[in-house]
């Protein structure tokens, strides 16, 4: 049997290519300092047996139509809204992903954004750079206390649970959540309470978004939704920028309908430097770095390479989005 050819759509941690090569795969690497366009992705994938890709690679119907040699897609991310899963499933193509590895680091970012926003950290850092550190003013630059507040988790999955644990442990927060379905185990472990969406909005001091991007969640956090939140509330999004409408978020902050926002994801990405959010006191923005620790990215590389290796060895794909294709 000839060696299987795998395209790596980016420079991933070495763990991925090392593992693939040790297992006899022929690895092609896209090593330019920019992502491929969709057209380049299709052209470069042709002739490969699998691709190891990530969230900004568009793998939709056209990709599958043209890249007929590709028998497996291995995503280096927990989210997979860049991939037409139903089309992959219809064609019998397994799609791997990297859950768990990203949960704790992403929860750290959600938790960090809460503190940084509540205490205006990024804004104050910028004010020092502008030479604005004057004298002590007891009434200036005041933030919010997080202890004993209510955390509303939208999407209590792996990352939401880790975020809730941090907030409960550090600040004794009450945890309420809204999900497509109830998570009885998390309720028992975290003392979390399931509430309807409107109650989540009206009762939370912090609303933290941890859902997947789907047609139902796309721009769900809009004008109307922000107007139902507390005027003292902080909105945190570490999931997907497209879950919020950014113009409506800016307006809600400007009108004081909500107090602050901490974002690791923006709509669109990358955020443009002239975005008014970057100048607001109570806003903290990061450039989509949720999973960005050395350990997590190495583990994601291991998981995404292992998915490919196991598939071509005719063994169970350990981290798979559409297991039905292999049954
Ligand atoms: C990051 O956004 C991921 O989906 O892993």
Boltz pocket constraint, residues with backbone or C-beta under 6 A from the ligand:
constraints:
  - pocket:
      binder: B
      contacts: [[A, 55], [A, 76], [A, 77], [A, 78], [A, 79], [A, 80], [A, 98], [A, 102], [A, 238], [A, 239], [A, 290], [A, 291]]
      max_distance: 6.0
